[in-house]
Amino acid sequence: MKTIYLLCLFIALSNTACMHRDTLQGNVFKEGDISLIHKGDTKFHVENILGTPAIKDLLHPNQVQYIEQVKKTDPETAYTRGIIIHYDDALRVKYLKRFGFEQ
């Protein structure tokens, strides 16, 4: 009886090792969210759209980074994209830089 349980456990564990899932890390960007952010928008407005930033730079307190990294089973379709936002002293968007998005 123990052998049957061990065999079932072995089969269950070996099947899960063969399954590959996409891995998502960081923020999730929805289509069109980035286009809603403009120079002069408040930090509150930005965080309502994009959520909490993935990286807050302690050396540059007025800079935040939103990063979305997707690792897929096919390495050629994996991607990293993000947006770096610099705020002025009044916590309004001074400028932003996008990377990894299609042009």
C-alpha positions in Angstrom: 0.0 0.0 0.0 2.9 2.4 0.8 4.3 1.7 -2.6 1.1 2.8 -4.3 1.1 6.1 -2.3 4.8 6.7 -3.1 4.2 5.9 -6.8 1.3 8.3 -6.9 3.3 11.0 -5.2 6.2 10.5 -7.6 3.9 10.8 -10.6 2.3 13.9 -9.2 5.6 15.6 -8.6 7.1 14.6 -11.9 4.1 16.0 -13.8 4.4 19.4 -12.1 8.1 19.6 -13.0 7.2 19.4 -16.7 4.8 22.3 -16.6 6.2 25.7 -17.5 4.3 28.9 -16.6 4.9 32.5 -17.5 6.4 34.5 -14.7 5.3 38.1 -14.1 7.3 40.4 -11.8 6.8 44.0 -10.9 3.9 46.1 -12.1 1.3 45.2 -14.7 0.7 47.8 -17.4 -2.7 47.9 -18.9 -3.2 49.1 -22.5 -3.4 52.9 -22.5 -2.5 53.5 -18.9 0.8 55.1 -19.7 -0.8 57.6 -22.2 -2.9 58.9 -19.3 0.2 60.3 -17.5 1.4 63.8 -18.5 3.8 66.3 -17.3 2.3 68.2 -14.3 0.2 65.4 -13.1 0.3 64.8 -9.3 1.9 61.8 -7.7 -1.6 60.8 -6.4 -3.0 60.8 -9.9 -0.1 58.6 -11.2 -0.4 56.1 -8.4 -4.1 55.8 -9.0 -3.4 54.8 -12.6 -0.3 52.7 -12.2 -0.4 51.6 -8.6 2.6 51.5 -6.2 5.9 51.8 -8.0 8.2 48.7 -8.1 11.3 50.7 -7.2 11.6 53.8 -5.0 15.1 55.2 -5.1 16.4 56.2 -1.7 19.1 58.4 -3.1 16.7 60.2 -5.4 13.4 60.5 -3.4 11.6 62.3 -6.3 12.2 59.4 -8.7 10.2 56.2 -9.0 10.3 53.3 -11.4 7.4 51.1 -12.6 8.8 47.9 -14.1 7.0 45.0 -15.7 9.1 41.9 -16.5 7.6 38.8 -18.1 9.5 35.6 -18.4 7.9 33.2 -20.8 8.7 29.6 -21.7 10.0 30.9 -25.1 12.9 33.3 -24.2 12.3 35.2 -27.5 8.9 36.4 -26.3 10.1 37.4 -22.8 10.2 41.2 -22.3 11.0 43.9 -19.8 9.4 47.3 -20.0 9.0 50.2 -17.7 8.6 53.9 -17.0 10.8 56.1 -14.8 9.0 59.2 -13.4 10.8 62.2 -11.9 8.7 64.5 -9.7 9.4 68.1 -8.8 9.4 69.4 -5.2 5.6 69.8 -5.3 5.3 66.1 -6.3 4.1 66.7 -9.8 5.5 64.9 -12.8 8.6 66.7 -14.0 9.4 64.3 -16.8 9.1 60.6 -17.6 11.1 58.1 -19.5 9.6 55.0 -21.1 11.6 51.9 -22.1 10.8 48.6 -23.7 7.5 49.7 -25.2 6.8 49.3 -28.9 7.3 52.5 -30.9 
